[in-house]
Amino acid sequence: MSPLRQAPSDLTSGDGSLRAQYLAEVLDLLYPNAIASVGSTRGSAKVPGVRAAADDDVLAEYIVVPDARRPKLLVPAGDRKIAAAAVARYAEATSRSAQLKRTAAIAALRTGASSLLLRDRVSITVPHQQAVDSIDTYLAKVLGGSLSVSVHIGPARANRKPVLQLLASNGDTVGFGKLGIGPLTRALVRAETDALNRLSQVALACVSVPRVLHAGQWRGHEVLVQSALPIWESRSSLSTKRLATAMREVAASTGLHDPPICVARQRVRILAGHARATGRADGSRR
């Protein structure tokens, strides 16, 4: 894929966002040998900001949430129901302001007003009849069906990896996909896959564990697709006691053993270092 084409000046003014830079990198990974173009509806519901050339095929079109300067989520542009579901099940809102913004975005997508509130679009194209090995085609093959993909654009950190929300035609979230794209994230994805598989063999009373729907490799990247837990449903608050009970259950799920004395000593040193750093005997931050 060529570098992400420059957006109109009104979309990039003052843009130094690492998220925007990462957006281009993620699209390059998910759609190799394709071209990603970004544009705006400019208030028109019928005229996309970017169109492929006459001899190009459109692989995918996304709405950028909230905008191209601060991309957090790419949702499929072709179906209102799926786009709204992708936002509704993106993540838990952590504040009243975030809840209001998410509610407004969902309403805009459901009613077709997204061309006014969520104007920025990304179009992925390739020359006509060119063979494509995209993440979409890979997932459709290994999961045995056509799914819509929503892309999460996370904050910059060492363990950041592409996270995909997979949605069925009725808007249901089928699962979440993760790609390990470097030595660290590949190891993390493999470790998570192993942990989920091991926990699936244990009867847990306090903890719900996602199922591994697929684990494999695509273009050298480690791939994990896991079932979706219904975090969007209302539930009781997580008390310190409930959290401790759940953690003990997971820790003891595959058996307990006494570590070698060298490991125990290292643990004591780590806890002592945390205590010095935080000013608390248990090393906690609060």
HUCOR-V90720 format. One record per pair of residues at least 12 apart in sequence whose C-alpha atoms are under 6 Angstrom apart, sorted by the first residue. I is the first residue (numbers start at 1). GAP is how many residues later the second one is. D is the distance in whole Angstrom. If there is no record, write none. Layout:
BEGIN
i=<I	I>
gap=<GAP	GAP>
d=<D	D>
END
This chain:
BEGIN
i=<1	1	1	1	1	2	4	4	4	5	7	7	15	30	30	31	34	34	35	35	36	36	37	37	38	38	39	39	40	40	40	41	41	43	43	45	55	56	56	56	57	57	57	58	58	59	59	60	61	61	61	62	62	62	62	62	62	63	63	63	64	64	67	72	73	73	73	74	74	75	80	80	82	84	84	84	85	89	147	147	148	148	149	149	150	150	151	159	162	162	163	163	164	164	175	175	175	176	176	177	177	178	178	179	179	180	180	181	186	206	210	210	211	211	212	213	213>
gap=<27	31	32	33	34	33	20	32	33	32	31	32	54	104	105	103	91	92	89	90	87	88	85	86	83	84	81	82	79	80	81	74	78	72	73	70	73	70	71	72	68	69	71	66	67	65	66	64	16	61	62	12	13	14	15	59	60	12	14	58	56	57	53	81	78	79	80	76	77	75	29	30	89	22	25	26	86	143	20	21	18	19	16	17	14	15	13	26	16	17	14	15	12	13	51	52	53	49	50	47	48	45	46	43	44	41	42	40	36	40	16	17	15	16	14	12	13>
d=<5	5	4	4	5	6	6	5	6	5	5	6	6	6	5	5	6	5	6	5	6	5	5	5	6	4	6	5	5	4	6	6	5	6	5	5	5	5	4	5	5	5	5	6	4	5	5	5	5	6	4	6	5	5	5	6	5	5	5	5	5	6	6	5	6	5	6	5	5	5	6	5	5	5	5	6	5	6	6	5	6	5	6	5	6	5	5	6	6	6	6	5	6	5	5	4	4	6	5	6	4	6	5	5	5	5	5	5	5	6	6	5	5	5	5	5	5>
END
